[in-house]
């Protein structure tokens, strides 16, 4: 929370707009909920989506826009496609009215169990030199492999064993840290998570040292 307040102070000092992209804000599994930047500062432009909370196919989001930017955002939105998919908008509306809050309680419980299964499998099967994050929310665990491992060379070895992942350096502006990968637990049953990590650990042992 202190870091968020400090970020707002720095943005105000330098007159910088903060755009808060928060697709996983409703999917926190540990600790007390952390307020959004928008909740702390009304000048923040806040972006949300239903694709993580209702279903991946629901490509519908929303924005909480500072008044000074509202007309600009509206013009930009209309320039893209005039209006949104009305059928999808009605689907979102009726889903929310029917019990989105109750749905989120169940989703958090399920995703937390799958996250915990992934963390337990990593602890049980990964060889020495491998570390990983423990996310308090969201869908992903970041895994750091030994320095000599290049995930682009490792990817086909893992794929041969039926495991795929996102290379971590794709998420860095300079494409650095080529020994980092991202694992998703959101769509994989717990028993398959365990099997997948066993396969991934075995594939890592097949990676050439030199």
PyMOL commands that set and color helices and strands:
alter all, ss='L'
color gray80, all
select helices_A, chain A and resi 2-14+37-40+67-81+86-125+151-160+168-171+190-205
alter helices_A, ss='H'
color red, helices_A
select strands_A, chain A and resi 19-21+45-49+61-64+131-132+140-144+166-167+180-184
alter strands_A, ss='S'
color yellow, strands_A
deselect
rebuild
show_as cartoon
